[in-house]
Amino acid sequence: MKIAIYPGSFDPVTNGHKDIIDRASRVFDKVIVSVLENPRKQPLFSIGERVEMLKMIVTSYPNVEVDSFEGLLIDYAKQKNSSIVVKGLRAMSDFEFEFQMALINRKLDSRLETMFMMTNNRFSFLSSSIVKEIGIYGGDISELVPCEVYNIIMRKLREES
């Protein structure tokens, strides 16, 4: 069974993330979408909130589960019996960082492969940071985030502004 891990901050989840989940679910037997607890970042949403939002958008995918982790991705992958990491790419700037991460993960664990998926061009401009900024200033994010979580995201953004 080919188990892939799709790690990320998902703060908040966007339609770009959902696109990668959808496509990865068709390629792999099982996809674990996992929220990384990154102590270097100051997230808007808690780990629990991000996990719950992701669970809401993957209900129609029987081979997708949602989880969270902290620490090294290689250790998490071993724990989940996975040797595949899926990363979405929007632009060359994403590639440079993700390529470096893939190389170091491969150095730390030679069995770990990183599969890059180019985002759908409809979402190539989209990031969680952009969604937060637009939403905090009252802009319309309804076409940028999954409809299942739009109200949750807007409520949180209103609290922050």
C-alpha positions in Angstrom: 0.0 0.0 0.0 1.4 3.4 -1.0 0.9 5.8 1.9 1.7 9.5 1.2 2.0 12.3 3.8 0.9 15.8 2.8 2.4 17.9 5.6 1.9 21.6 6.0 0.8 24.5 8.2 -2.7 24.9 6.7 -3.2 28.2 8.5 -5.8 28.3 7.1 -6.6 25.6 4.5 -7.1 27.1 1.0 -8.6 25.8 -2.2 -5.0 25.3 -3.3 -4.5 22.8 -0.5 -7.8 21.1 -1.3 -6.7 20.8 -5.0 -3.5 18.9 -3.9 -5.5 16.7 -1.5 -7.9 15.8 -4.3 -5.2 15.0 -6.8 -3.0 13.1 -4.3 -6.0 11.0 -3.2 -6.3 9.7 -6.8 -2.5 8.8 -7.0 -1.9 7.1 -3.6 -3.7 4.4 -1.8 -3.8 6.5 1.4 -3.0 10.2 2.0 -2.3 11.5 5.5 -2.8 15.3 5.6 -0.9 16.3 8.6 -0.6 19.7 10.3 2.9 20.5 11.3 3.3 22.1 14.7 6.0 24.6 13.9 7.4 26.5 16.9 8.9 29.1 14.6 5.6 30.3 13.3 2.8 32.2 15.1 -0.3 30.6 13.6 -3.7 32.3 13.6 -5.5 29.0 14.1 -4.6 26.4 16.7 -3.5 22.9 15.7 -6.9 21.6 16.8 -8.8 24.2 14.7 -6.7 23.4 11.6 -7.2 19.7 12.0 -10.9 20.1 12.4 -11.1 22.3 9.3 -9.2 19.8 7.3 -11.4 17.0 8.5 -14.4 19.0 7.3 -13.1 19.2 3.7 -11.9 15.6 3.3 -15.1 13.8 4.2 -15.7 12.8 0.6 -12.3 11.1 0.3 -12.4 7.6 1.9 -8.6 7.2 1.5 -7.6 10.5 3.2 -7.1 11.0 6.9 -6.1 14.1 8.9 -3.5 14.2 11.7 -0.9 16.5 13.3 2.7 16.1 14.3 5.7 17.9 15.8 9.3 17.1 15.3 11.1 15.7 12.2 9.0 14.7 9.2 11.3 11.6 8.7 10.3 10.3 12.2 6.7 11.0 11.6 6.9 9.2 8.2 8.4 6.1 9.9 5.7 6.1 12.5 3.0 6.2 9.7 4.8 3.6 7.6 5.2 6.0 4.7 8.1 6.7 2.4 6.4 9.3 0.3 5.9 13.0 1.0 3.7 15.1 -1.2 4.4 18.8 -1.6 2.4 21.3 -3.6 4.4 23.9 -5.7 3.0 27.3 -6.9 6.1 29.0 -8.2 9.9 28.7 -8.5 10.3 30.3 -5.1 8.4 27.3 -3.6 10.6 24.9 -5.4 13.8 26.2 -4.0 12.7 25.8 -0.4 10.9 22.5 -1.0 13.8 21.1 -3.0 16.2 21.9 -0.1 13.8 20.3 2.4 13.5 17.2 0.2 17.3 16.8 -0.1 17.8 17.1 3.7 15.0 14.7 4.4 16.5 12.3 1.9 19.9 12.7 3.5 18.4 11.9 6.9 16.4 8.9 5.6 17.3 7.6 2.2 14.0 5.8 1.7 11.9 9.0 1.9 10.9 10.3 -1.5 9.3 13.7 -2.1 6.7 14.0 -4.9 6.1 17.5 -6.1 2.7 18.4 -7.5 2.3 21.6 -9.4 -0.8 23.5 -8.3 -3.7 24.1 -10.6 -2.9 27.4 -12.3 -6.2 28.8 -10.9 -4.5 28.7 -7.4 -0.9 29.6 -8.3 -1.2 33.0 -6.6 -2.9 31.6 -3.5 -1.3 31.2 0.0 -2.6 31.1 3.5 -0.9 34.4 4.2 -2.7 36.1 1.4 -6.0 34.7 2.5 -5.5 36.0 6.0 -4.4 39.4 4.9 -7.4 39.8 2.5 -9.8 38.6 5.1 -8.5 40.7 7.9 -9.0 43.8 5.7 -12.6 42.8 4.8 -11.9 41.4 1.4 -13.8 38.6 -0.2 -12.1 35.2 0.4 -15.1 33.1 -0.6 -13.4 31.8 -3.8 -10.1 31.2 -2.1 -11.1 28.8 0.7 -13.2 25.7 0.7 -16.9 26.5 1.3 -17.1 24.0 4.2 -14.7 26.2 6.3 -15.4 29.7 5.0 -17.5 30.8 8.0 -15.0 29.4 10.5 -12.2 31.3 8.8 -14.2 34.6 8.6 -15.2 34.4 12.2 -11.6 34.0 13.3 -10.4 36.8 11.0 -13.0 39.2 12.4 -11.8 38.4 15.9 -8.2 39.3 14.9 -9.0 42.6 13.1 
